[in-house]
Amino acid sequence: MNFLDVRTVIASHIVTDLVCTVVIFLLWVKNRKRYSGIFYLLLDFVFQTVAVLLVSLRARIPDLISIVLSNSLVIAGALSGYIGLTLFVEKKSSQIHNYILLVVFVAIHYYFTFFKPDLMVRTIDLSFGLLIICFQCMWLMLLRVEHDMRRITAGVGIVFGIYCLFTIFRIVVIFIHPFHDNDLFNSSLYETFILMMYQMLLILLTFSLSIMINHRLLMDIKAQEDKFSKAFRSSPYALTLTRLSDGKIIEVNDYFINITGYSYPEVIGKTTIELKLWAREIDRADVVDELMKGNRVIGREFQFLKKSGEILIGLFSSEIIIINNQSFSLSSISDITDRKKDQEAIKELNAQLEQRVIDRTKQLVITNQDLAKEISEHKKTEEVLKTSLDEKEVLLREVHHRVKNNLAAISGMIQIQKRSVDDVVTISALTALDLRLRSMAIIHEKLYRSENFCRINFDDYLNTLIPHIRSTFNVRTEVRFSVASKGVEMVLDNAVPCGLIINELITNAIKYAFPETFLKSEVVEHKISINVECHDSSYILTVADNGVGLPDNIDFSTNKTLGLHLVKMLGEHQLGGSIELYRAGGTSFILKFNSKY
C-alpha cells in the first residue's frame, strides 16, 4: 500500500473531520446562546465524520450502512449545514425541496447499490446532491444576505463556490472518462486526489466558518459598545466614570458638563476633591465607605457645587464596575434643583392654601348656620302652604260633592215631577232635562273621587254615562253601543259641554235612528258609536249611528229644537269648535275644537 492509496486518505480524512468537528463544537459551546443555527453546523460536521468512518469500514459492515447510510449522512449533513446558515443570517426559508432531494438521493443510491450496483452512478448522484446544496449555501452567503452581513459571510460563500466548481469539474471528468470498477478502495489516483481536495475544502470551510462567527461576534460587540457609548453620552443624567485606585475621573458625559459648568479637559484626570464637587466632604466620605464595602448607593440626595460656586441638588447613585481587571465607580447625578425649588414653592402655596381653607371653612360654617335657619323657615312656610293646599283640596272635593248632590237632588225632584204629569211631551222634556243634569253630575262625581281635580278620565266618564242613558230609555238589545276614547283626558270646562253634547246626540239617535220598521230590516248590526281623539290640545269628538239617517228637510245649522240647538251652542260658542254633519250610511256628527287649558 503506497502513501496515497484510498485507505490512507480516508484514514486522514477521519482525523481531519474529527478536528474540524471539535473546532465547530467549541464555537457552539461559546456562542450557542448568542446565535441561532450553530448547532445545525455542528450536526453537519458530526454527520460528515460518521459518514467517513462508515466508508472506512466498507466490506466489514453491510453495504446498507457503509454505502447507502454513509452517503445519505453526507447529503443530510450538508442540508443541516445549509439550515444552520439560514438561521445564523436570519434568512430562514422552506426546505421542502431539499427534503425531496434527500429522498430521491437515497432512492437512487439504494437502487444502484442493491439492484444494479454501479459506483460511478453513485458518485455522480452524490456529486449532484452536494452541488445543489452547496450552490444554495453560496447563493445565501453571497447574494441573499444584507450588504452589512455580506462582509462577514463572503468568505464562507466563496468556499462553497469553490465546492461547486470542484464538484462540477468532478462530474465533467466522470462523463469524459467513465470508470466501471465498483470497488472504492481500488479507485484511481485521480479519485484519491478528489478525496484529498474535499478534505482540504472541509478544513477551509471550518476556518471560514470560525472567522465568520468571530467577525459576527466582533461586529456585535462593536455595536454594543457604540450603543452603550451613545447611551452614556446622551443620558439625561450626569454620568462619571472614576478609577477607585486614585479617584481620578476617566470619563464624563455631556450632561455632566452642562450642569456643572466645567469643560471636558477641566474634568478628565482630576478628582472630585480637586474639583471641589461635593458641597460637604462628609457626604463624599460616606459614599466612598459604602462603595468600599461592596454596597451600591441608589437615589440619595446630596448637594454639589458647580464651577460658579452655585449649589446643585442632585439624586446620587453609584456602583463599582470592573473594566480590564480594574475597579471603577460609575456614578450618576440627577439634577433636582429646580424640583426642590418647586417643592418649596408648592409647600409655601400649600400653607397659604391651608390657611385660606381654614378661613373659608369658618365662613362656610357661618353661612351654613344662616342657611340652616333659612331652610327651617322655608320648611315652616312649606308646611303652612301644604296645610293650606290640603284645606283647599278638601274644600274643592266638598264643592264637587255638593254640586253632585244638588244636581242629584234636582234630578230627584224631576223624577217626582214626572210621576205627577200625564202629558207625553212634558214627560219627554223632563226626561231630557234629567239626563242633562245626570251627565253633569257624573262629571262632578268622577272629580270628587279622583286624585286630580284638574282633569277627568273621559273614557271612564263615557263608560258610566252611556249605560245610564241606555237604562233610562230602555234601549232594545238590537242596538249596540261602541266607545273609543281610551287615554283621553279633559279639563272640567271642556268635559261638561262635551258630556252634554254626547248626551243630546245619543238621545236623538236612540229616539229617531232606529224605528221599529228599521229594526226589522236586513241590517245585521244596529250600532251607535262614540269616538273621542286627542292630539296635543286638539280634540275630535264623533257620534255616529247606522240608522235611518236625519231627514233631508232638517237643516242642522238652523234647526230650533232644543237638543240640536244646545249641541250647536255648546260646540261652536262655548268650546269654540266646529260641528260637521254627514248623512251617508246613517248620521254622523263630528265636533272639532282646541282646548284652552
Secondary structure in CASP SS format (residue, H / E / C, confidence):
PFRMAT SS
TARGET T0000
AUTHOR 0000-0000-0000
METHOD secondary structure of the structure
MODEL  1
M C 1.00
N C 1.00
F C 1.00
L C 1.00
D C 1.00
V H 1.00
R H 1.00
T H 1.00
V H 1.00
I H 1.00
A H 1.00
S H 1.00
H H 1.00
I H 1.00
V H 1.00
T H 1.00
D H 1.00
L H 1.00
V H 1.00
C H 1.00
T H 1.00
V H 1.00
V H 1.00
I H 1.00
F H 1.00
L H 1.00
L H 1.00
W H 1.00
V H 1.00
K H 1.00
N H 1.00
R C 1.00
K C 1.00
R C 1.00
Y C 1.00
S C 1.00
G C 1.00
I H 1.00
F H 1.00
Y H 1.00
L H 1.00
L H 1.00
L H 1.00
D H 1.00
F H 1.00
V H 1.00
F H 1.00
Q H 1.00
T H 1.00
V H 1.00
A H 1.00
V H 1.00
L H 1.00
L H 1.00
V H 1.00
S H 1.00
L C 1.00
R E 1.00
A C 1.00
R C 1.00
I E 1.00
P C 1.00
D H 1.00
L H 1.00
I H 1.00
S H 1.00
I H 1.00
V H 1.00
L H 1.00
S H 1.00
N H 1.00
S H 1.00
L H 1.00
V H 1.00
I H 1.00
A H 1.00
G H 1.00
A H 1.00
L H 1.00
S H 1.00
G H 1.00
Y H 1.00
I H 1.00
G H 1.00
L H 1.00
T H 1.00
L H 1.00
F H 1.00
V C 1.00
E C 1.00
K C 1.00
K C 1.00
S C 1.00
S C 1.00
Q C 1.00
I H 1.00
H H 1.00
N H 1.00
Y H 1.00
I H 1.00
L H 1.00
L H 1.00
V H 1.00
V H 1.00
F H 1.00
V H 1.00
A H 1.00
I H 1.00
H H 1.00
Y H 1.00
Y H 1.00
F H 1.00
T H 1.00
F H 1.00
F H 1.00
K C 1.00
P C 1.00
D C 1.00
L H 1.00
M H 1.00
V H 1.00
R H 1.00
T H 1.00
I H 1.00
D H 1.00
L H 1.00
S H 1.00
F H 1.00
G H 1.00
L H 1.00
L H 1.00
I H 1.00
I H 1.00
C H 1.00
F H 1.00
Q H 1.00
C H 1.00
M H 1.00
W H 1.00
L H 1.00
M H 1.00
L H 1.00
L H 1.00
R H 1.00
V C 1.00
E C 1.00
H H 1.00
D H 1.00
M H 1.00
R H 1.00
R H 1.00
I H 1.00
T H 1.00
A H 1.00
G H 1.00
V H 1.00
G H 1.00
I H 1.00
V H 1.00
F H 1.00
G H 1.00
I H 1.00
Y H 1.00
C H 1.00
L H 1.00
F H 1.00
T H 1.00
I H 1.00
F H 1.00
R H 1.00
I H 1.00
V H 1.00
V H 1.00
I H 1.00
F H 1.00
I H 1.00
H C 1.00
P C 1.00
F C 1.00
H C 1.00
D C 1.00
N C 1.00
D C 1.00
L H 1.00
F H 1.00
N H 1.00
S C 1.00
S C 1.00
L H 1.00
Y H 1.00
E H 1.00
T H 1.00
F H 1.00
I H 1.00
L H 1.00
M H 1.00
M H 1.00
Y H 1.00
Q H 1.00
M H 1.00
L H 1.00
L H 1.00
I H 1.00
L H 1.00
L H 1.00
T H 1.00
F H 1.00
S H 1.00
L H 1.00
S H 1.00
I H 1.00
M H 1.00
I H 1.00
N H 1.00
H H 1.00
R H 1.00
L H 1.00
L H 1.00
M H 1.00
D H 1.00
I H 1.00
K H 1.00
A H 1.00
Q H 1.00
E H 1.00
D H 1.00
K H 1.00
F H 1.00
S H 1.00
K H 1.00
A H 1.00
F H 1.00
R H 1.00
S H 1.00
S C 1.00
P C 1.00
Y C 1.00
A E 1.00
L E 1.00
T E 1.00
L E 1.00
T E 1.00
R E 1.00
L C 1.00
S C 1.00
D C 1.00
G C 1.00
K E 1.00
I E 1.00
I E 1.00
E E 1.00
V E 1.00
N C 1.00
D H 1.00
Y H 1.00
F H 1.00
I H 1.00
N H 1.00
I H 1.00
T H 1.00
G C 1.00
Y C 1.00
S C 1.00
Y H 1.00
P H 1.00
E H 1.00
V H 1.00
I C 1.00
G C 1.00
K C 1.00
T E 1.00
T H 1.00
I H 1.00
E H 1.00
L H 1.00
K C 1.00
L C 1.00
W E 1.00
A C 1.00
R C 1.00
E H 1.00
I H 1.00
D H 1.00
R H 1.00
A H 1.00
D H 1.00
V H 1.00
V H 1.00
D H 1.00
E H 1.00
L H 1.00
M H 1.00
K C 1.00
G C 1.00
N C 1.00
R C 1.00
V E 1.00
I E 1.00
G E 1.00
R E 1.00
E E 1.00
F E 1.00
Q E 1.00
F E 1.00
L E 1.00
K C 1.00
K C 1.00
S C 1.00
G C 1.00
E C 1.00
I E 1.00
L E 1.00
I E 1.00
G E 1.00
L E 1.00
F E 1.00
S E 1.00
S E 1.00
E E 1.00
I E 1.00
I E 1.00
I E 1.00
I E 1.00
N C 1.00
N C 1.00
Q E 1.00
S E 1.00
F E 1.00
S E 1.00
L E 1.00
S E 1.00
S E 1.00
I E 1.00
S E 1.00
D E 1.00
I C 1.00
T H 1.00
D H 1.00
R H 1.00
K H 1.00
K H 1.00
D H 1.00
Q H 1.00
E H 1.00
A H 1.00
I H 1.00
K H 1.00
E H 1.00
L H 1.00
N H 1.00
A H 1.00
Q H 1.00
L H 1.00
E H 1.00
Q H 1.00
R H 1.00
V H 1.00
I H 1.00
D H 1.00
R H 1.00
T H 1.00
K H 1.00
Q H 1.00
L H 1.00
V H 1.00
I H 1.00
T H 1.00
N H 1.00
Q H 1.00
D H 1.00
L H 1.00
A H 1.00
K H 1.00
E H 1.00
I H 1.00
S H 1.00
E H 1.00
H H 1.00
K H 1.00
K H 1.00
T H 1.00
E H 1.00
E H 1.00
V H 1.00
L H 1.00
K H 1.00
T H 1.00
S H 1.00
L H 1.00
D H 1.00
E H 1.00
K H 1.00
E H 1.00
V H 1.00
L H 1.00
L H 1.00
R H 1.00
E H 1.00
V H 1.00
H H 1.00
H H 1.00
R H 1.00
V H 1.00
K H 1.00
N H 1.00
N H 1.00
L H 1.00
A H 1.00
A H 1.00
I H 1.00
S H 1.00
G H 1.00
M H 1.00
I H 1.00
Q H 1.00
I H 1.00
Q H 1.00
K H 1.00
R H 1.00
S C 1.00
V C 1.00
D C 1.00
D C 1.00
V H 1.00
V H 1.00
T H 1.00
I H 1.00
S H 1.00
A H 1.00
L H 1.00
T H 1.00
A H 1.00
L H 1.00
D H 1.00
L H 1.00
R H 1.00
L H 1.00
R H 1.00
S H 1.00
M H 1.00
A H 1.00
I H 1.00
I H 1.00
H H 1.00
E H 1.00
K H 1.00
L H 1.00
Y H 1.00
R H 1.00
S C 1.00
E C 1.00
N C 1.00
F C 1.00
C C 1.00
R E 1.00
I E 1.00
N E 1.00
F H 1.00
D H 1.00
D H 1.00
Y H 1.00
L H 1.00
N H 1.00
T H 1.00
L H 1.00
I H 1.00
P H 1.00
H H 1.00
I H 1.00
R H 1.00
S H 1.00
T H 1.00
F H 1.00
N C 1.00
V C 1.00
R C 1.00
T C 1.00
E C 1.00
V E 1.00
R E 1.00
F E 1.00
S E 1.00
V E 1.00
A E 1.00
S C 1.00
K C 1.00
G C 1.00
V C 1.00
E E 1.00
M E 1.00
V E 1.00
L H 1.00
D H 1.00
N H 1.00
A H 1.00
V H 1.00
P H 1.00
C H 1.00
G H 1.00
L H 1.00
I H 1.00
I H 1.00
N H 1.00
E H 1.00
L H 1.00
I H 1.00
T H 1.00
N H 1.00
A H 1.00
I H 1.00
K H 1.00
Y H 1.00
A H 1.00
F C 1.00
P C 1.00
E H 1.00
T H 1.00
F H 1.00
L H 1.00
K C 1.00
S C 1.00
E C 1.00
V C 1.00
V C 1.00
E C 1.00
H E 1.00
K E 1.00
I E 1.00
S E 1.00
I E 1.00
N E 1.00
V E 1.00
E E 1.00
C E 1.00
H E 1.00
D C 1.00
S C 1.00
S E 1.00
Y E 1.00
I E 1.00
L E 1.00
T E 1.00
V E 1.00
A E 1.00
D E 1.00
N C 1.00
G C 1.00
V C 1.00
G C 1.00
L C 1.00
P C 1.00
D C 1.00
N C 1.00
I C 1.00
D C 1.00
F C 1.00
S C 1.00
T C 1.00
N C 1.00
K C 1.00
T C 1.00
L H 1.00
G H 1.00
L H 1.00
H H 1.00
L H 1.00
V H 1.00
K H 1.00
M H 1.00
L H 1.00
G H 1.00
E H 1.00
H H 1.00
Q H 1.00
L C 1.00
G C 1.00
G C 1.00
S E 1.00
I E 1.00
E E 1.00
L E 1.00
Y E 1.00
R C 1.00
A C 1.00
G C 1.00
G C 1.00
T E 1.00
S E 1.00
F E 1.00
I E 1.00
L E 1.00
K E 1.00
F E 1.00
N E 1.00
S C 1.00
K C 1.00
Y C 1.00
END
